[in-house]
Amino acid sequence: MSLDLEKIVAQMTTDQVGAIEVFETMGFKAEALLRDHVKDRDGSKHDLVILGHDVARFAAQQRAYGVDDATAGA
């Protein structure tokens, strides 16, 4: 089943270092930083980072390296 996704976007505050690292290991790249964009319950402001993953480019790279063919029988 194909969803025809082209891009996936995730957003989180910059203090969520562990979550950012997990997304980066999955191929997400920082695309924007919004300063003081989120306010918590105590009224403190936090920066928001937007991460993107270009699904179409990743799929094209897999096809180019023959990964689709190698995993087709799995």
GUMIRO-266815 format. One record per atom (N, C-alpha, C, O): residue in one letter; chain; atom name; x, y, z. Coordinates in Angstrom, 3 decimals. Atoms other than C-alpha are relative to their C-alpha. Example, Ala and Ser with C-alpha at 12.3 -4.5 7.8 and 13.67 -1.06 7.14 Angstrom:
2
<r "A","A","N",<0.890,-1.190,0.000>>;
<r "A","A","CA",<12.300,-4.500,7.800>>;
<r "A","A","C",<0.900,1.200,0.000>>;
<r "A","A","O",<1.936,1.181,0.665>>;
<r "S","A","N",<-0.820,-1.190,-0.060>>;
<r "S","A","CA",<13.670,-1.060,7.140>>;
<r "S","A","C",<-0.770,1.090,0.730>>;
<r "S","A","O",<-0.261,2.198,0.899>>;
This chain:
74
<r "M","A","N",<0.833,-1.176,0.000>>;
<r "M","A","CA",<0.000,0.000,0.000>>;
<r "M","A","C",<0.878,1.238,0.000>>;
<r "M","A","O",<1.787,1.345,0.823>>;
<r "S","A","N",<-0.770,-1.233,0.108>>;
<r "S","A","CA",<1.401,3.390,-0.994>>;
<r "S","A","C",<-0.866,1.189,0.399>>;
<r "S","A","O",<-2.004,1.326,-0.050>>;
<r "L","A","N",<0.715,-1.204,-0.429>>;
<r "L","A","CA",<0.376,6.632,0.681>>;
<r "L","A","C",<0.395,1.218,-0.822>>;
<r "L","A","O",<-0.182,2.292,-0.651>>;
<r "D","A","N",<-0.512,-1.091,0.834>>;
<r "D","A","CA",<2.254,8.788,-1.861>>;
<r "D","A","C",<0.449,1.193,0.829>>;
<r "D","A","O",<0.230,2.341,0.440>>;
<r "L","A","N",<-0.540,-1.070,-0.828>>;
<r "L","A","CA",<3.867,10.787,0.931>>;
<r "L","A","C",<1.214,0.610,-0.672>>;
<r "L","A","O",<2.032,-0.101,-1.256>>;
<r "E","A","N",<-1.171,-0.678,0.537>>;
<r "E","A","CA",<6.369,13.373,-0.198>>;
<r "E","A","C",<0.896,0.531,1.105>>;
<r "E","A","O",<2.118,0.563,0.958>>;
<r "K","A","N",<-0.775,-0.582,-1.076>>;
<r "K","A","CA",<7.435,14.904,3.091>>;
<r "K","A","C",<-0.727,-0.218,1.325>>;
<r "K","A","O",<-1.954,-0.140,1.401>>;
<r "I","A","N",<0.526,0.119,-1.356>>;
<r "I","A","CA",<6.969,14.292,6.812>>;
<r "I","A","C",<0.648,1.102,0.826>>;
<r "I","A","O",<1.849,1.345,0.711>>;
<r "V","A","N",<-0.496,-1.102,-0.809>>;
<r "V","A","CA",<7.315,17.164,9.284>>;
<r "V","A","C",<-0.279,-0.292,1.469>>;
<r "V","A","O",<-1.352,-0.776,1.827>>;
<r "A","A","N",<0.159,0.127,-1.450>>;
<r "A","A","CA",<7.855,17.046,13.044>>;
<r "A","A","C",<0.409,1.320,0.636>>;
<r "A","A","O",<1.320,1.995,0.158>>;
<r "Q","A","N",<-0.374,-1.223,-0.704>>;
<r "Q","A","CA",<7.960,19.946,15.456>>;
<r "Q","A","C",<0.045,-0.263,1.499>>;
<r "Q","A","O",<-0.809,-0.960,2.048>>;
<r "M","A","N",<-0.153,0.157,-1.441>>;
<r "M","A","CA",<9.167,20.095,19.046>>;
<r "M","A","C",<0.857,1.137,0.532>>;
<r "M","A","O",<1.539,1.828,-0.224>>;
<r "T","A","N",<-0.829,-1.049,-0.581>>;
<r "T","A","CA",<10.805,22.461,21.468>>;
<r "T","A","C",<1.447,-0.462,0.030>>;
<r "T","A","O",<1.727,-1.659,0.091>>;
<r "T","A","N",<-1.424,0.328,0.097>>;
<r "T","A","CA",<14.582,22.619,21.356>>;
<r "T","A","C",<0.543,-0.685,1.248>>;
<r "T","A","O",<1.608,-1.301,1.193>>;
<r "D","A","N",<-0.474,0.671,-1.210>>;
<r "D","A","CA",<14.893,21.357,24.937>>;
<r "D","A","C",<-0.312,-1.502,-0.019>>;
<r "D","A","O",<0.113,-2.224,0.883>>;
<r "Q","A","N",<0.288,1.432,0.141>>;
<r "Q","A","CA",<13.572,17.952,23.785>>;
<r "Q","A","C",<1.120,-0.668,-0.799>>;
<r "Q","A","O",<0.902,-1.221,-1.877>>;
<r "V","A","N",<-1.213,0.441,0.688>>;
<r "V","A","CA",<17.100,16.915,22.862>>;
<r "V","A","C",<-0.066,-1.466,-0.408>>;
<r "V","A","O",<0.311,-1.810,-1.529>>;
<r "G","A","N",<0.081,1.426,0.322>>;
<r "G","A","CA",<16.484,13.160,23.015>>;
<r "G","A","C",<-0.918,-0.279,-1.173>>;
<r "G","A","O",<-0.593,-1.083,-2.047>>;
<r "A","A","N",<0.952,0.186,1.106>>;
<r "A","A","CA",<13.469,13.356,20.716>>;
<r "A","A","C",<0.594,0.496,-1.317>>;
<r "A","A","O",<0.437,-0.145,-2.356>>;
<r "I","A","N",<-0.628,-0.538,1.216>>;
<r "I","A","CA",<15.368,15.524,18.233>>;
<r "I","A","C",<1.028,-0.989,-0.532>>;
<r "I","A","O",<1.099,-1.230,-1.737>>;
<r "E","A","N",<-1.019,0.978,0.420>>;
<r "E","A","CA",<18.212,12.985,18.179>>;
<r "E","A","C",<-0.638,-1.222,-0.659>>;
<r "E","A","O",<-0.122,-1.725,-1.657>>;
<r "V","A","N",<0.689,1.159,0.576>>;
<r "V","A","CA",<15.772,10.125,17.491>>;
<r "V","A","C",<-0.463,0.324,-1.420>>;
<r "V","A","O",<-0.254,-0.470,-2.337>>;
<r "F","A","N",<0.468,-0.378,1.328>>;
<r "F","A","CA",<14.219,11.979,14.562>>;
<r "F","A","C",<1.167,0.171,-0.970>>;
<r "F","A","O",<1.065,-0.226,-2.131>>;
<r "E","A","N",<-1.157,-0.171,0.877>>;
<r "E","A","CA",<17.645,12.901,13.174>>;
<r "E","A","C",<0.585,-1.338,-0.428>>;
<r "E","A","O",<1.063,-1.463,-1.556>>;
<r "T","A","N",<-0.506,1.318,0.385>>;
<r "T","A","CA",<18.710,9.231,13.242>>;
<r "T","A","C",<-0.891,-0.650,-1.055>>;
<r "T","A","O",<-0.451,-1.543,-1.778>>;
<r "M","A","N",<0.914,0.524,1.021>>;
<r "M","A","CA",<15.646,8.509,11.078>>;
<r "M","A","C",<0.053,0.816,-1.292>>;
<r "M","A","O",<-0.738,0.582,-2.206>>;
<r "G","A","N",<-0.176,-0.753,1.234>>;
<r "G","A","CA",<16.805,11.034,8.475>>;
<r "G","A","C",<-0.638,1.376,-0.022>>;
<r "G","A","O",<-0.576,2.059,-1.045>>;
<r "F","A","N",<0.589,-1.335,-0.053>>;
<r "F","A","CA",<14.973,14.170,9.594>>;
<r "F","A","C",<1.102,1.040,0.113>>;
<r "F","A","O",<2.129,0.801,0.750>>;
<r "K","A","N",<-0.951,-1.119,-0.025>>;
<r "K","A","CA",<16.814,17.477,9.117>>;
<r "K","A","C",<-0.720,1.243,0.504>>;
<r "K","A","O",<-1.897,1.456,0.211>>;
<r "A","A","N",<0.567,-1.262,-0.481>>;
<r "A","A","CA",<16.249,20.800,10.864>>;
<r "A","A","C",<-0.257,0.917,-1.189>>;
<r "A","A","O",<0.614,1.100,-2.041>>;
<r "E","A","N",<0.364,-0.897,1.094>>;
<r "E","A","CA",<14.434,23.187,8.527>>;
<r "E","A","C",<-0.321,1.408,0.471>>;
<r "E","A","O",<-0.196,2.363,-0.295>>;
<r "A","A","N",<0.337,-1.335,-0.495>>;
<r "A","A","CA",<13.361,26.066,10.747>>;
<r "A","A","C",<0.099,0.028,1.520>>;
<r "A","A","O",<-0.079,-0.985,2.196>>;
<r "L","A","N",<-0.014,-0.236,-1.433>>;
<r "L","A","CA",<13.762,27.513,14.210>>;
<r "L","A","C",<-0.848,1.239,0.262>>;
<r "L","A","O",<-0.569,2.318,-0.259>>;
<r "L","A","N",<0.879,-1.106,-0.341>>;
<r "L","A","CA",<11.008,29.690,15.617>>;
<r "L","A","C",<0.283,0.396,1.445>>;
<r "L","A","O",<-0.022,-0.352,2.374>>;
<r "R","A","N",<-0.404,-0.461,-1.329>>;
<r "R","A","CA",<12.274,31.715,18.569>>;
<r "R","A","C",<-1.210,0.383,0.848>>;
<r "R","A","O",<-2.135,1.041,0.373>>;
<r "D","A","N",<1.040,-0.332,-0.971>>;
<r "D","A","CA",<10.047,32.006,21.654>>;
<r "D","A","C",<-1.402,-0.268,-0.539>>;
<r "D","A","O",<-2.308,0.541,-0.337>>;
<r "H","A","N",<1.258,0.304,0.687>>;
<r "H","A","CA",<7.208,30.335,19.764>>;
<r "H","A","C",<-0.997,-0.763,0.874>>;
<r "H","A","O",<-2.200,-0.740,0.615>>;
<r "V","A","N",<0.850,0.813,-0.857>>;
<r "V","A","CA",<5.864,28.086,22.527>>;
<r "V","A","C",<0.096,0.530,1.434>>;
<r "V","A","O",<1.182,0.832,1.929>>;
<r "K","A","N",<0.022,-0.422,-1.397>>;
<r "K","A","CA",<4.787,29.142,26.008>>;
<r "K","A","C",<-0.527,-1.155,0.844>>;
<r "K","A","O",<-1.584,-1.715,0.551>>;
<r "D","A","N",<0.437,1.101,-0.856>>;
<r "D","A","CA",<4.567,26.531,28.763>>;
<r "D","A","C",<-0.961,0.504,1.085>>;
<r "D","A","O",<-1.290,1.689,1.134>>;
<r "R","A","N",<0.991,-0.337,-1.028>>;
<r "R","A","CA",<2.180,26.470,31.728>>;
<r "R","A","C",<0.497,1.051,0.987>>;
<r "R","A","O",<-0.298,1.787,1.572>>;
<r "D","A","N",<-0.575,-0.987,-0.917>>;
<r "D","A","CA",<4.572,28.576,33.815>>;
<r "D","A","C",<0.211,1.355,-0.667>>;
<r "D","A","O",<0.623,2.318,-0.020>>;
<r "G","A","N",<-0.162,-1.246,0.731>>;
<r "G","A","CA",<4.658,31.241,31.117>>;
<r "G","A","C",<1.366,0.184,-0.628>>;
<r "G","A","O",<1.637,1.221,-1.233>>;
<r "S","A","N",<-1.333,-0.073,0.614>>;
<r "S","A","CA",<8.230,30.492,30.013>>;
<r "S","A","C",<-0.106,-0.280,-1.491>>;
<r "S","A","O",<-0.855,-1.157,-1.922>>;
<r "K","A","N",<0.006,0.190,1.452>>;
<r "K","A","CA",<8.868,30.772,26.304>>;
<r "K","A","C",<1.116,-0.944,-0.418>>;
<r "K","A","O",<2.188,-0.971,0.187>>;
<r "H","A","N",<-0.961,0.965,0.528>>;
<r "H","A","CA",<10.672,28.083,24.303>>;
<r "H","A","C",<0.064,0.113,-1.517>>;
<r "H","A","O",<-0.914,0.453,-2.183>>;
<r "D","A","N",<-0.166,0.036,1.451>>;
<r "D","A","CA",<12.095,27.859,20.811>>;
<r "D","A","C",<-0.601,-1.283,-0.549>>;
<r "D","A","O",<-0.574,-2.323,0.110>>;
<r "L","A","N",<0.593,1.153,0.672>>;
<r "L","A","CA",<10.363,25.499,18.389>>;
<r "L","A","C",<0.848,-0.338,-1.220>>;
<r "L","A","O",<1.125,0.529,-2.050>>;
<r "V","A","N",<-0.748,0.444,1.173>>;
<r "V","A","CA",<12.369,23.462,15.890>>;
<r "V","A","C",<-0.934,-0.811,-0.886>>;
<r "V","A","O",<-1.733,-1.609,-0.396>>;
<r "I","A","N",<0.781,0.753,0.977>>;
<r "I","A","CA",<10.760,22.109,12.728>>;
<r "I","A","C",<0.972,-0.869,-0.785>>;
<r "I","A","O",<1.919,-0.381,-1.403>>;
<r "L","A","N",<-0.829,0.984,0.699>>;
<r "L","A","CA",<12.300,18.958,11.286>>;
<r "L","A","C",<-0.789,-0.570,-1.163>>;
<r "L","A","O",<-1.995,-0.795,-1.054>>;
<r "G","A","N",<0.669,0.575,1.159>>;
<r "G","A","CA",<11.522,17.579,7.853>>;
<r "G","A","C",<0.736,-1.219,-0.524>>;
<r "G","A","O",<1.953,-1.338,-0.383>>;
<r "H","A","N",<-0.575,1.186,0.624>>;
<r "H","A","CA",<12.079,14.274,6.101>>;
<r "H","A","C",<-0.582,-0.100,-1.412>>;
<r "H","A","O",<-1.790,-0.250,-1.589>>;
<r "D","A","N",<0.407,0.061,1.402>>;
<r "D","A","CA",<11.964,14.199,2.298>>;
<r "D","A","C",<-0.192,-1.458,-0.400>>;
<r "D","A","O",<0.754,-2.123,-0.821>>;
<r "V","A","N",<0.318,1.407,0.251>>;
<r "V","A","CA",<10.242,10.849,1.780>>;
<r "V","A","C",<0.266,-0.375,-1.459>>;
<r "V","A","O",<0.784,-1.455,-1.742>>;
<r "A","A","N",<-0.186,0.289,1.428>>;
<r "A","A","CA",<10.344,11.066,-2.015>>;
<r "A","A","C",<1.478,-0.182,-0.333>>;
<r "A","A","O",<1.834,-1.088,-1.086>>;
<r "R","A","N",<-1.442,0.117,0.263>>;
<r "R","A","CA",<14.124,11.619,-2.061>>;
<r "R","A","C",<0.545,-1.288,0.605>>;
<r "R","A","O",<1.356,-1.974,-0.018>>;
<r "F","A","N",<-0.444,1.220,-0.660>>;
<r "F","A","CA",<14.674,8.783,0.409>>;
<r "F","A","C",<-0.407,-1.232,-0.812>>;
<r "F","A","O",<0.394,-2.151,-0.988>>;
<r "A","A","N",<0.486,1.124,0.812>>;
<r "A","A","CA",<12.551,6.407,-1.703>>;
<r "A","A","C",<0.799,-0.119,-1.296>>;
<r "A","A","O",<1.114,-1.224,-1.739>>;
<r "A","A","N",<-0.789,0.018,1.232>>;
<r "A","A","CA",<14.464,7.412,-4.834>>;
<r "A","A","C",<1.395,-0.554,0.261>>;
<r "A","A","O",<1.931,-1.296,-0.562>>;
<r "Q","A","N",<-1.323,0.526,-0.351>>;
<r "Q","A","CA",<17.772,6.685,-3.086>>;
<r "Q","A","C",<-0.067,-1.510,0.221>>;
<r "Q","A","O",<0.832,-2.241,-0.193>>;
<r "Q","A","N",<0.149,1.446,-0.207>>;
<r "Q","A","CA",<16.499,3.268,-2.010>>;
<r "Q","A","C",<-0.090,-0.734,-1.333>>;
<r "Q","A","O",<0.537,-1.775,-1.525>>;
<r "R","A","N",<0.124,0.623,1.329>>;
<r "R","A","CA",<15.495,2.469,-5.592>>;
<r "R","A","C",<1.341,-0.003,-0.722>>;
<r "R","A","O",<1.707,-0.997,-1.350>>;
<r "A","A","N",<-1.289,-0.109,0.682>>;
<r "A","A","CA",<18.863,3.686,-6.911>>;
<r "A","A","C",<1.005,-1.019,0.526>>;
<r "A","A","O",<1.825,-1.529,-0.237>>;
<r "Y","A","N",<-0.920,0.973,-0.598>>;
<r "Y","A","CA",<20.733,1.396,-4.504>>;
<r "Y","A","C",<-0.529,-1.424,-0.056>>;
<r "Y","A","O",<0.138,-2.350,0.405>>;
<r "G","A","N",<0.568,1.328,0.123>>;
<r "G","A","CA",<18.442,-1.542,-5.242>>;
<r "G","A","C",<-0.578,-0.556,1.297>>;
<r "G","A","O",<-0.803,-1.760,1.413>>;
<r "V","A","N",<0.520,0.452,-1.290>>;
<r "V","A","CA",<17.105,-1.674,-1.681>>;
<r "V","A","C",<-1.402,-0.570,-0.158>>;
<r "V","A","O",<-1.738,-1.562,0.489>>;
<r "D","A","N",<1.355,0.511,0.223>>;
<r "D","A","CA",<13.526,-2.147,-2.910>>;
<r "D","A","C",<0.045,-1.437,-0.492>>;
<r "D","A","O",<-0.719,-2.283,-0.026>>;
<r "D","A","N",<-0.115,1.350,0.552>>;
<r "D","A","CA",<14.589,-5.212,-4.907>>;
<r "D","A","C",<0.472,-1.001,1.051>>;
<r "D","A","O",<0.011,-2.142,1.084>>;
<r "A","A","N",<-0.589,0.881,-1.008>>;
<r "A","A","CA",<16.570,-6.661,-1.993>>;
<r "A","A","C",<-1.009,-0.364,1.088>>;
<r "A","A","O",<-0.930,-1.446,1.670>>;
<r "T","A","N",<0.951,0.246,-1.081>>;
<r "T","A","CA",<13.669,-6.381,0.449>>;
<r "T","A","C",<-1.360,-0.458,-0.507>>;
<r "T","A","O",<-2.264,-0.685,0.297>>;
<r "A","A","N",<1.304,0.356,0.571>>;
<r "A","A","CA",<10.837,-7.337,-1.931>>;
<r "A","A","C",<-0.472,-1.363,0.473>>;
<r "A","A","O",<-1.671,-1.565,0.665>>;
<r "G","A","N",<0.402,1.333,-0.409>>;
<r "G","A","CA",<10.890,-10.981,-0.856>>;
<r "G","A","C",<-0.105,-0.171,1.508>>;
<r "G","A","O",<-0.505,-1.230,1.990>>;
<r "A","A","N",<-0.008,0.114,-1.472>>;
<r "A","A","CA",<11.150,-10.231,2.865>>;
<r "A","A","C",<-1.389,0.093,0.583>>;
<r "A","A","O",<-1.554,0.016,1.801>>;
